[in-house]
Amino acid sequence: MAEEPVPEPTGDELLKALTALGNPHRMRIVAALTERRNYVSALAREIGMGRPLLHMHLKLLEGAGLVIGSLEVSEDGRNMRYYEVAPFLYELTPQLVHRAVLTLTDTREKSGASVEPTTSVKEEAK
């Protein structure tokens, strides 16, 4: 059975992933979870971070599709949130960035104001 090709990310998906990985704490979290899945308290101790801050970082990573969280009940009846790395692959090339930009959600204001600069580089050089 042939493997299906990995779908190319949209501009918004790529931006979320790059933004999520653009923080050293979140990179450390992904690295720790690459070794094994873990629950929040143990992960916080392992990487030396408080649970509230860890939760914030995990939420961003989960929103970017880089980690997956699941709620499990321990033998003593406590709810424990486990996280693991989601499979992902981004081959970052200029061509991928170009194609991704074409799919970005346009968040510029639609007030009628031009996004173009008012003077050209040639005019400024005069």
C-alpha positions, 0 to 999 in steps of 0.5 A: 500500500503506497503512502499518501502524500502529506498535504501542504499546509495552508498559509494560516496553518504554516503561520500557526506552526511557525509561530508556535515553534518560535518560542524556546519553551515550546520547542523544549516541550515538543522535544520532551514529548518526542521522547514520550507522552506525559501528563502535565504535572510530570512534564512541568517538573521535567522541563522546570516550568510552572503548570499555568505557564505550561498550560498556556504553551500547550494550548498554543501547540495544540492549536497549531496541531503540533501536540495532542492532549487527551484526558484520562482517569488514573487508577485512583480516580484522578483526571490526568491530562496527557500530551503527545507530539502529533505527527507533523512534517514541514519542508520549509522552502521559498516555494512553499512560503510562496504557495502558502502566502496565496492561501493566507486569510487577508486580515488587512483592514478594508477601509478603502485605504491603500496598502501600497506605499504612497511614494516609490523607492525611485521617488525617495532616491531623488 
